[in-house]
Amino acid sequence: MTTAWEPWSYRESATRTPGSASLVGYHVHATDGDIGKIDEASDQVGESNIVVDTGPWIFGRKVILPAGVVERVDDADQKVYVDLTKDQIKNSPDLDESTTFDDPTYRDSVGTYYGGFYL
């Protein structure tokens, strides 16, 4: 029996538990290369996510990744591995100063976008 993908919760393979050390500053790697560094991270139950500053890769854009896309965390090397491609991340819903994670419409759009890869 397989369990449904939970966008806002870390997978068991990510070995993240509430109260773990902060992921801020960790490098994030997609399946096809580095995408940037974690600028913000939330371990709030049911709302866990990371905000990645992509730097020059996509013109300094920040992207929000639900915790459910995190495949594993390497605390020793301060790296987070996600099981998405750069293009999948690049095409995600925009995150800018006028958008907040608290906005239910934005949060739903992010969950729906990434959820499409886990059906």
C-alpha positions in Angstrom: 0.0 0.0 0.0 1.4 3.4 -0.9 0.6 6.6 0.9 -0.6 9.8 -0.8 1.9 12.6 -1.3 1.6 15.2 1.5 2.9 18.6 0.1 3.4 20.3 3.5 5.1 17.4 5.4 8.6 16.1 5.1 8.9 12.5 3.9 10.5 9.9 6.1 13.5 9.8 3.7 14.1 13.5 4.4 14.7 12.6 8.1 13.2 15.9 9.2 11.3 16.2 12.4 9.7 19.2 14.0 12.4 21.0 16.0 15.3 19.9 13.9 18.2 22.3 13.2 17.3 25.1 10.7 17.8 24.5 7.0 18.5 28.2 6.3 21.8 28.5 4.3 21.7 24.9 3.0 22.3 24.4 -0.7 19.4 22.9 -2.7 19.9 20.4 -5.5 17.4 19.5 -8.1 17.7 16.2 -10.1 19.7 18.1 -12.7 21.8 20.5 -10.6 22.1 23.2 -8.0 19.2 25.7 -7.8 20.3 28.0 -4.9 20.3 28.4 -1.1 17.5 28.2 1.4 16.6 31.7 2.6 13.7 30.7 4.9 12.4 27.4 6.3 9.3 26.4 8.2 8.8 23.2 10.1 5.3 24.1 11.2 3.1 21.0 11.2 1.0 20.9 8.1 2.7 23.9 6.6 6.4 22.9 6.3 8.2 24.5 3.3 11.5 26.0 2.2 12.0 29.3 0.4 15.0 29.1 -2.0 16.9 32.1 -3.3 17.8 31.0 -6.8 20.4 33.8 -7.2 21.4 34.4 -10.8 20.0 31.1 -12.0 16.5 32.6 -12.6 17.3 36.3 -12.1 17.3 36.3 -8.3 13.8 34.9 -8.0 12.8 33.2 -4.8 10.7 30.0 -5.0 8.8 28.2 -2.4 9.1 24.4 -2.2 6.7 22.3 -0.1 8.5 20.0 2.3 7.0 17.1 0.4 9.4 17.6 -2.5 12.4 17.1 -0.3 13.9 13.7 -1.0 16.6 13.9 1.6 18.7 16.2 3.7 22.4 15.9 4.2 23.1 17.9 7.4 26.9 17.1 7.3 27.3 18.8 3.9 24.4 21.2 4.4 22.5 20.1 1.3 18.9 19.5 0.5 18.0 17.2 -2.4 14.6 17.6 -4.1 13.2 15.2 -6.7 12.2 17.8 -9.2 14.1 19.2 -12.3 15.2 22.8 -12.6 12.5 23.5 -15.2 9.8 22.2 -12.9 11.0 24.5 -10.2 11.5 27.4 -12.6 7.9 27.2 -13.8 6.4 27.2 -10.3 4.0 29.9 -9.1 5.7 33.3 -8.5 6.7 34.3 -5.0 7.2 38.1 -4.6 6.9 40.8 -2.1 3.1 41.0 -2.6 2.7 37.3 -2.2 2.8 35.5 1.2 2.6 31.9 2.2 -0.3 32.9 4.5 -2.5 33.7 1.4 -4.6 30.6 1.0 -5.0 31.2 -2.8 -1.2 31.2 -3.2 -0.7 28.3 -1.0 -3.3 26.2 -2.9 -1.7 27.2 -6.2 1.7 26.0 -5.0 0.3 22.7 -3.6 -1.6 22.1 -6.8 1.3 22.9 -9.0 3.8 20.5 -7.3 1.1 17.9 -6.6 0.8 17.4 -10.3 4.2 15.7 -10.3 3.2 13.2 -7.6 -0.1 11.7 -9.0 
